[in-house]
Amino acid sequence: MIDDDPFAPPARKAAPLEQQLELASIDELEFRIQKLKAEIAQCEEAIVKKRSQRAAADSVFGTRPS
């Protein structure tokens, strides 16, 4: 595969989470927690929807074999 810019510096790897947390300010950490809580809420909503869809399908087609 040919790169678009052969002289571009190599991509940096993200710092390990422990180092990111060590270097972050309290405000940055609080913001990160808020973002993660919002993502968790979205995941929980998706689970509720998927369980509802599965229950509806099971009521029409019967339960799936384990």
C-alpha positions, 0 to 999 in steps of 0.5 A: 500500500502506498502512503499519500505522504511518504515524508509524514511522521509516523503516527503516534501511539496513544499513551496508556490510560494510566499515564493519561489519567496522571497527566489530566487535570481534575476538570479534564477527569470530571469531563471524561467521567461525564462522557463515559457516563453518557456512553454507559447510558446510551449502551443501557438504552440500546440493551433495553431496546434489544431486549424488547425486540428479542422479547417481541420476536420470541413471542411471535416465533417462540424462544430460541434454543440455548 
